[in-house]
Amino acid sequence: MTRNAYSELRKAQVEVKIRNQLQDKAVELWKQEQQTPTGKGNKPLGLRTICDTIISSHLQQTGKYVPLSYSTLAKHVNGGRRLADFNAEKSWLTDGEATVLIDYALEMAGRNFPFSRRRLKEHADEIIRAKLGGNFASVGENWIDRFTTKHHDRLKPCWSSSLDDSRGRAVNPNNHKLFYKLFKNAKDGCGNPDDAVPDDLVYGADETGVQKGIGVKERVFGPAGAKVQHQQRSGDRENITVLPTICADGTYLAPVTIYKGDGFQVKWCQENPLNSSLGYSKKGYTDGEIGVAWIQNFDKQTKAKANGRYRLLVVDGHNSHYTRGFLEHARTNKIRVLCYPSHSTHVYQGLDVVIFGVLKRYWSEERDKFERDTKTKVSKENFLRVYAAAHVRAFTPENIKAAFRKTGLVPFNPSAVTPEMMAPSRETSSQGVMPLADQQTSPVRAVSQLLREHAACKRKASETEELGDSPASKTPRTSQPPPHQQRLPQTPSRHRPETNGTPSLFLRSTGMLHATHPVYDLCTPSPVRRALFGLTSSSASFLVSPSPIASSSRLPVLVTSVISPSKPQYAALLQEPPRTLREEQLMNALRDAEIKNHTLKENNRVLQAQAVLQDLYVGSVRAELQAQEEKKSKKKSRKLNADGLPKLLDCDEFFQRVVDDDERRKLDEAEKVRKRAARGAATESRKKWIEEDEKRKQRNNDMMQEWEKAVKEWETERERAKTLHQRPRWNKPPRPKAEPAKPKTWLKNAANQITIAEDAEGEDGDDPMEDEEEDNSGGEEDDE
């Protein structure tokens, strides 16, 4: 396989690397000559001869001439330094820091979160800023090019391809193990060897969308110098769903084709080479009704081949695959239905892995060929004929068997899905695998494992105590004080009564207890237990808490230290020859101290670089965790397959859930119909009540007007009587009693009363009779 040409910078780096290797060989040959000379007169070879020997040997082996300078070799044998080593000391990142950064970038790429040039530069800046202080601005614009070119053997630029978060989480070790376990159990007969399913009765089904006027990108010819060449097509994006079914023996069934439409049209009847079943739906996708018809069609095509034996059908988690009608037909006709984990068909579904990509390419070719030959566009009236040619080309026995083989179903091989394919799930794994975990020291890994085991044991202990609170438990449970008020266990004394029974699971969670010790000796504090109790009262208490870690949990802020460059401080002193044995010993001790100091500084740089990258990673994970918490806080889904785990859909347990869900949906629908009818009746009642109430208000208004007229006549008579010093000829007319409103019978409860009252606010208006009652209370004047 040919490779792209090297850049000039890459060529120079390769040339320098080869020359340095040859110089190292020359230095080793010179040292050997000093010990065992091979020249004339038992003399060591000269520097020129050694260079010529190395050059000729390399030329014979590789056919490439690489010149070596004897003067440069003389400097090296006298303790001189290479220019590359000198320049390495001036680089922004040391070799250890560069290795940590590359390991982190590769780890994140394995989790499908690769770095771009900008992100790689940002992480490098964080490492350097932690080492040199906050005054550091950034590396240069060309630093990324030089860095990636220098480490081309580990880092390579490539184009990214998007992957949904749900797909990255779905392909994880737990789902992987459970899916293949369910598949093997279903294929082996679910515990009954007589019901085992042979390879030629294992089927896989999936759906794919085909767009009539959209094709795949392909290599074409255009004018010299053109980078893009456009290709005209109809551009019709209407989706046609095709449901193919394949068998592990290399055969396929007649597919089902679904058109988008409100009804079947006679003009859709056409030449049908594949004998495809034709259906329609409002959106052009499969649904529950089509799913039942599809399983009946599948049973019809495979019943003769099965001859009374069980068949195994592997499908995705679409809701049309676990309706009551679908599963009832499958259970009645000996069809086992296994569901893939949700969002994982790009790894486990052989049609997605092998065939659909080839099918789309062949479809594009056949569609273009049809349109060129017939000068007509592909439509629903001729789709089946054009698609049949692409289908036959894609669904070959070799491709079908490869689809089952690459997904590890037939022959059975769970290792076909490699750990690299499951690597994206580590980002959301419950095991908490941090990047660069392999570079942590053994004590760090041991402490991390201890904390995880301690939290797991506390969680298990709390669950055990909750079970002990049941009515059957006779042991009283006392409330525990908060962690900061708990006292450390003390060494038992002779005045303390001995404890009978076994130690609690919490005490055993420390891992420091021995079964041979008496129970009261288990309370003796240990450094590990003191550290664990100390963590419970600190800001990092969530590390030993049985509760899940939330996005609000924060570790202490990372504090970095400025690390000065490593420079030889006593080079001139150590070059002087020692005059006494004591001076020689002191100089050797000084050299050892400088080496240790350099090693410690390098280790500190590497550890600080790891800490900076881990801190950046924890920050990004906290943001993702917060988003997940917000998503979970919303309304929970009532879907039967909401957990996304693989399932045997025709088993009794899941089928009973489907039946219960179907009954619940029927009850919900009946309740909706009842409520809809009740709302309709309430609306009619409310309209009638409003009409009658308007008449009641009018009657009250008329009554009030007559009373006010009578009051005015009485006031006139009263004034006349006062003038004549007489009594009025009649008494003041009494205020009439308002006609009350009828009760609102459509209001069933207080909640409905509030809702409808708010809707009806402003429609009823104010009753003037009621206002008069409030205004005229005690308003009757003295007759005198």
N, C-alpha and C positions, 0 to 999 in steps of 0.2 A: 504493500500500500504506500503510495507516494505521500509526501508531506509538503507543507508550504515552505517556501524559501525562507531562510533565516534573515533577520534584519541585520544591519551593519553592527549595531550594538551587541546583538546576540552572537554574531560571528567573532567579534573582538573578545567577548567573554569566554567563548569556547577555546579560542586560540590561547588566551592567557592561562586558562585552566590546564590545557595540554602542556604548555611550556613549563608551568610550575611543577607538574608531575615529572617531566623529564629532568628538570633541575634537581628534584628530590632524588631521583635515581642516580644522577651524577654525583651528588653529595655522598650517597651511600657507597657508590663505587670508589670514591676517593678515600673514604674511611677504611674500606676493605684493603685498598692498596697500601695504606699506611701500616696496617697490621701484617698483611701477607703480600708483599710486592710481587708483581708478575712481569715487570719490565726487564729490559736488558741489563745484565750485570746485577740482577737481583735488586733492582731499584724500582720504586713505585712509579706508575705512569704519571705523566704530566697532565696539567689541566686541559691543554689543547687536545691531547690524545683522548682523554676521558670524554670531552665534549664530542669529538668526532665519532667515538665508539657509540655513544648514546644516539647521536643523530642517524648514523647508518643503520643501527638496530631498529629504530622506529620507522625508518624509511622502508626497510625490508618487510616489516610487519603490516604497515598500513598503506604504504605507497605515497605518503605525504612527507614533504621535507619541512622540518621545523628547526630553524637555526637556534643555536645556543651560544652565548658569549662566555668565553673563558674568564674574562675579567669579572663578570657577574658571579660566576661560579667561585672565583677566588674570594669575593666578599662573603658569600654564603658559608664557605668552609671556615672563615675566620669569625663567624658569629654575627654576620650582617643580617639585616631584616629585609624581607620582601616589600616592595612598594604596595602590593595588595594588602599585606598585613598592616602596614602603616596607615593606609587609607581606611581600613576597616575600623580603626580606633576612632576615626572622625565621623563615622556614620551615625545617623540618628538612633538606630536600633542596634543593639548587640546581637550576636548570633543566637543567644538564648532567647532574647525578647522576640526576635524575628521568628524563631521556631514556635514560640507560644502563640503569636499572632496567626501564623499559618495554620497551626493545629486548630485554633478556634474557628478560623474561616472555613476550614474543611469540615469541621464538626457541624457548623451551622448550615453549610451546603448539604451535608448528609441529611439534615432535618428539613430540607427544602426551604431554608431561609438564607439563600446565598447573598454574599456581599457584592454590591456594585463598587465601582471605583470610588465614589463619594463616601460610601459607608466604610470601606477599607481604610481610606484616608482618615476618617473621623476616629476610628478605633486606634490607629497608629498615633494620632495626635493626643488622645487621652493617655496612652502609655507614656509618651515622651513628656507630656505636661506633668504627669504625676512624678516623673523622675527628675525633671529640671526645674519645676516650679510653675506657678501660674503665669509668669511673664512670657512663657513660650507661646507663640502665635500659631504657627502651623508649618508643616513641611511644604516644600516647593511644589509647583504645578507638575513638574516632570518626575517627582519622586516615585509615584506609583508605577510609571513605566519602567524606571530603573529597578525598582523592587521586584516587580513581577518578572522582569527579564532575568534578574539574578537568580530567582527561585523558580525558573520555568519548569524544572523537573517536578515540582509539587503543585504549582498554581497554573491554571490555564484559563484564559477568558473563553466564554461560550455564551450562546443566547439562552435566555431563561424561557421557561414554559410555565404558564400559570397552573396551579393546583389548588382546588378549593380546600378551605380549612377542614370541612366535614370529611372530605376524602382522605386528608392527611391523618385525621384522628381515627378513622374507621379501620385502617389496616394496621392493627396493633397485635402484639403477641397473644393477648387474651381472646380476641375475636378469631384470630388465626387458629389457635388450638381448639376452640369450641366448634368452629365451622367444620374442620376436618374430622373431629370426633363425631359430630352429628352425621356427617356424610358417610363415614365408615360404618357407623351403627345402622343407618338406614339401608345401606347397601348390603350389609351382612344379615338383614332380616329383622332388625330391632329385637335381638335376643332369640329369634327363632330361625335356625339355619334353613329350614324348609322354605322360608319366605325370602331367601336371599335374592338379590337382583343381579343378573349377569351383566357383563359389560355392554352387550348389544341392546340392553333395555334401559340404559342410562341416557337421559335426554337433557339438553340445555336449551332454554328459550329466553329471548330478550326482544326488545323493540328498538327500532332505529328510525329516525326521520329522514326522509328524502325530499329535497327541494327541487322542483322541476327546472328552475332556471339558474341555479347556482352550482358551480363546479369547483373542484379542487385546483390549487395552483400547480402549474406544471412548467417544465423548461421548454421554451420556444425560441425561435430565431428572430432577430430583429436587426436593425441597422447597426453598423459598427459604432461604438461609443455610447449606445443607448443602455441605460441601466434598468429601465422598466419598459416592458412592452404590454400594452393593454390588449385584452381579449374580450370581444363583445359576446354577451349571452343575453337571453331574454330577461334575466333578473327577477323572474317569478319566484317569490319566497314562500308561497303557500306550501305547507308541510303535508306530506303524505306518509303515514305511519305504516311500516312493514314489520310484521312479527314472524321472523323465521325461527325454526326449531331444528336442532341438529342432534344426531345420535353418536355415541362413542364408537360405533362400528364404521363411521365414515359416511353415513347416509344423512339425508335431510328430508323433512316433511314439506308438503306443499305449504307455502307461507300464507299468512292472512294480511290483507291490505285494507287500510282504513282511510277513506276519503273524508274531507271536511265538507259537511253539508247538512241541511235540515231534513232531507229525505232522499230516498234512492231514486236515481234517474235512469231511464231506459237507455239513454245514449252512453252510459258507462259500460254497457255490455260490449265486449270486444274480443279480439283474439287473445287467448289466455294460455300460453304455452306451459306455464307452471301449474295450471289448474288451481290458481290461487283463489281463496275465499275472499269475497269482497264485502266490506261493511262500510258504515258511515257513522259519524258522530258530529255534534255541533262544533266541536273544536278541532276535530281531526285526530284525536288521541283515543287511546283505549279507556274503557270505563268498566264498571261492575257488570253491566249487562253484556257487553262485548266479551268480558272475561269468562262468563259462564258459557257463552256460545263457543269461545275458543277452546275451553277444556273439553267440551263435548266433541268438537272437531278433532282434537288431539286423540281422544279416546277412540274415535271412529277409525283414524288412520293407523293406530298402533295396536288395536285389540287383537287382530289376527296374528300379528307377530308375537305378541305376548303369550297367547294361547293359555290364558288362565293364570299366568305368573304375574308377580308384582313388577311395576314399572317405577322408576325413580326420575322425577322431573325436578330440575334445579332452576329456580327463577329468582328474580329480584324482589324487593320488598314493596312493589307497587300495590296499592290497596285493592286493585282488581284481582289480585292473586289470593286474597284471603277473605272473600265474601262468603256468605253462608252457602249460596248456591254452588259456587266454585268448589268449596271443600266437601260439600255433601256428595257431589258427583265424583270427586276424586276418591273419597273414602269408600263409596259404593262400588267403584270399578277398579279397586286395587292399584291406585296411583298414589305413590308417596310424593309429597311436595316439600322440597327443602328450599329454604329462603337464604340467600346470601346476606352477610352483614350489610347494613345500610351504607350507601355511598362507597362501596368497595368493588363495584363491578369492573372498574378499570384494572383490577389486579386478579380477581377471582373468576370473572365471567370470560370464558374462552371466546365468545363472539366479539366482545369488546377488545380483547387482547390481540387476536389474530385476524379475524375475518372482516369486521366492519370497516377497518381502514382500507383494506384491499377492495371491498365492495364499493366504497365511495369513489375510489379512483376508477374502477371499471365502469361505474355508472356514468361518471363524467365523460369517459371515452365513448361509451355507447350512445349517450345522449347527443354528443357533438357529431358523431357519425350519422345518426338518424336525421338530425337537422340539416346536415350537409347534403345527404342523399335525397331527402324528400322535400327540402325547402319549406318544411313546416315545423312549428314549435311543438314540444312535448306538452300534452294536456292530459286530463283525466281520461279522455276517450282513447288514447293510445299508450298510456303509461305502462300497462301490464306487459305489452309486447316489447317495449324498449327495456324495461327493467329485467325481464326474463333473461336476456342475453348477458347482462352484468351478473345476475344471480348465478347462472350456470358457471361462469368463469371464476367466481369467487368461492363458491361452495364446492370445492373439489374434495375428494376423500382425504388427500394429504393435508389440506388446510383444516378440515374438520377434526382429524385425529390430532393435529398439532394444537388445536384449540384446547382439547381435553388434556393433552400431555403437558403443555406449558403452564396450565393452572393446577397440575398435580392431582387431577381427579381420576383419570384412566390413562396409564396405570397410576395407582394411588401413590402419591409422592408429595407429602406436605412441604418438603424442603424445596420444592419448585418455587415457592414464594420465599425469597431470600431475606436475611435480616436487613440488607440494604434497602429492600422494597418497603420494609416496615419502619425504617429509620425516621420518617416524618412524624410518626406517632409518639416518638420520645419527647417531643415538645410539650405534649399534654399528658404524658404518662403519669400515673399515680405513684410510680416508684421514685420520681424526683431525680432523674439522672441529669446531672449538671454537665455542661461542656467542660472539656479538659479534665474529666474525672480520672482518666487513666494516668495523668501526670501528678496526681496527689500522692503524697507520701503515705506509707502504711499506717502510721499513727493517725493521720487525718481521716483516712478511710475508716479506720477502726472506730474512732469517736463518732463519725457520721452514722455508721451502722448501729452503734450503741444507742444513739438518740432515736433513730427510726424504730428500733426494736422496743425501746422504752415506751415510746408513744403508742405503739401497737398494743403492748401489754396493758397499758393504762386504759386504752379503748376497750380491750377485751374485758378487763376487770370491771369497768363501768357497766358493760352489757350484762355481765354476770350478776352484778349487784341489782340491776333493774329486774332481772329475772327473779332474784331473791325477794323482791317486794310483792310477789304474787300472793294471793290468799293462802296458797298451799305452803308458803314458807313460814316457818315458825320462829326464825331468827329476827329479832327487832333490828331495824336499821336506824342508826343515829345520824344526824346531819353532821357533815364535815366542815370544819372551819375553812376559810379561804386559804390559798397557798401561803400568803405572807404571814398568816397567823399559826401555821402548823409548826410544831416543835420537832426538832430533829430527834430521832430515836436515841435514847441514852443506853449506856452499858448497864445491863441489869445487875442489881445488887442482891445481897442475901435477904434484904428486907422486902423485896418485891416478890409477889407470888409468881410461881411459874405459870406460863401460858400453855394451855393444852391445844391440840389440834395442829393443823398445818399452817404455814405462813401464807399470807395473802398473795395474790397474784402481783399486786403492786410491788411487794418486797422482792418477789422473785424476778421482777422485770429488770433489776439492776445487773443480773448476771454474775454477782459476786457471792452468791449464797451456795452453800454446799449441803447436800441432802444428809450428810452424816452429822452435821452440827445439831445440837439441841435447838428447839424452837426459839427459846429466849435469847440464844446467841445470835439469831438472825437479826436482832435489833441493833447490833453493834454498828455504829456508823463507819463508813468507808469513804475514801476520797472520791470515788465515783458517785456514791449516793449523796455526798455533800455537794458535789458539783451539780447533780440533777436537781436537788432541792434549791440550790442557789439560783438555777435558771428559772425556776417557777416564780420567783419574785423579781425578775429582771424584765427588761424590755423585750428579751428574746424568749419569753415564757411559752410562746406558741410552738417552739421547737420540741417541747416535751409535753405538750397538751394533747389530749385525745381528740379534741375538736379539729375539724379540717382548717387548714390555713386559709385565711381570708385576705383580700387585697389590702385591708387596713393594717395587716401585720407588717411591721418594718424592722429590719435589722439596723443596728447602729450605723451612723454615717461613716463611710470609708474615709479614713485619714491616711494620706500618703506622705512620704518623706522624700526630700530631695537627696538624690544619690550622686555624689561627685564622680567624675570619670576616674578610672584606674590609671594612674601614671607611676612609673618607677621613680621613687623619691631618692633612692640611694644608689643610682646607677654609677655615678662617678666614684663613689666610695668603694663599691664592690669591684671596680675594675683594677684597683690597686692590688699588687701582689702582697700577700700576708708575709710578715716578717717573723712571726712566732706561731707556734702551734695554737696558742690561745686566740690569737687574732684570726687564724683560719677557722677555728670553731665558732667564734663570734660572727664572722662573715657568713658561714653556712647557716647559722641560726637566723641571721637577718634575711637571707634569701628565702628560707622556709616561711618566715613571718610575712614577707611580701607576697609569696605565693598564696598563703592562707587568706591574707587580706583581699587579694584579688578574687579568690574563689568565693569568699563570703559576699563581696560586693556583687559579683555576677549572680549568685543565688538570690540575693535580695532583689536584684532587678527582675529576675525571672518570676519570683514569687509576687512582687508588686504588679508586674504586668498581668499575671494570672488573676490577681485580686481585682484589678481595674476592669478586665474583661468580664469577670463574673459579676461585678457590680452592675455593669451595663446590661448584662443578660437578665439579672434579677429585676432590674427596672422595667425592661420590656415585658417580662413574664407577669409582673404585677399589673401592668396595663391590660394585658390579655385576660388575666384573672378577673379584673374589675368588669371588663366587658361581658365575660361569661356570667358573673353574678347578676349583672343587670338583666341579661337575657333570661336567666332562670327565675328572676323575680316576677316576670310577666306571667300571664295565664298559662297554666300547664296544658299540654296537649292531651286529648282523650283518644289518640290513635292507639290501636292494638299493638302496633309495631313501633311505638315511640322510642323504645330503648335502643333500637338499631342493631340488636344482636341477631346472629343466625338462629333460625328456628326450623323445626320440623312442623310444617303448617297443618298436616293432616293428623297429628297426634291428638289423643283424647283431650288433653289439658287445653291446648290452644283452640281446638274446635269448640270446646265448651265456652271458652271466652268469646269466641265469635258468635255463638248462639246467644249468650247473655247480652252481648253488645247489640245484636240484631233486635232482641226483645226490648232492650232499653231504647233503641232508636225508634221502634214502633210506638212505645209508650210516649216517648218525647214528641213524636209526630202527632199522636192522638191528643196529647196535652196542648200542642200548638194549635191544632184544629179547634179544640174546645175553647182555648183562650181567644182565638180569632173570632169564633162565633159569639163568645161572651162579650168581646169588645164591640162586635157589630150590634148585638142587642143593647149594650150599654149606650152606644152612640145614638141608636134610635130612641131609647128611653130618655136620654139627655136632651135630644132635639124636642121631643114632645113636652118634656118638663119645661124647657125654656119657653116654648110657645104658650103653655098654660100660665107660666109665671109672668109673662109679659101682659097677658090679659088681667091677671090678678093685680099687677102694679097699676094698670089703667083704671081698674075699678077703685083701687085705693086713692088714686089721684082725683077721680071724679068725686069720691066721698069727701075728700079733704077740701076740694073747691066749694062744695055745697056747705060744709061746716064753716069755712072761712067767711062765706057770704052771710050765713046766719049770724055769726059773731059780729060782723060789721053792722048789721041791722040792729042787733042788741045794743051795741055801743052807742049808736045814734039815739035809741030809745032811752038809754041811761043818761045821756047828756041832756036830753029834753026833760027827763024827770028831775034831774038835779036843778035845772033852771026853775022849774015850777015847785021845787021842794016836795016832790012826790016820789013814790017808789015806782021802779020800772014795771010796766004792765005784764012782763014775762021774765022769767029767769034766763040766765045765760045758757045757751045750748051746750049740752055736754059734748066733750070731744069723742067722736066715734072710735071704736076699736078697729084697728087695722086687721085685714084678713091675712092670716099667717101663710107663709110659703109651705108648699107640700114637701115632705122629706125627699131627699135625693136617693132613691132606691137603688141606683146602679153602683153606689159606692159600697164595696164589700168589706173593706178594711181601712184602717187609718192611712196606710201608705197610698192606696188608690185615691183616698179623699184628698190627700195633699197634692198628688200629681194632677188630678183632674181639676182641683180647685185652682192650681197655678195656671193650667191651660185655659180655664174658663174665666180667669180674672179679667175684669173689665167688661165682660159680656152681660153680667147680671145687672149692673148699675146700682145706684143707691135708691133705697125705698124712702120716699118723702115722708110716709107715715111714721117710719121708725125715727127719722130725724126730728120730726115734730114732737114725738114722745120724749126725746132727750132734751129738746130745747124748751118745752113748755111744762116741764115738771115743776109743780108748785107755782104756775103762772096765772092762776085765777085771782082776779083783783077783788078787793072788798066791795060789797054792794053799796056800802054807805058812801 
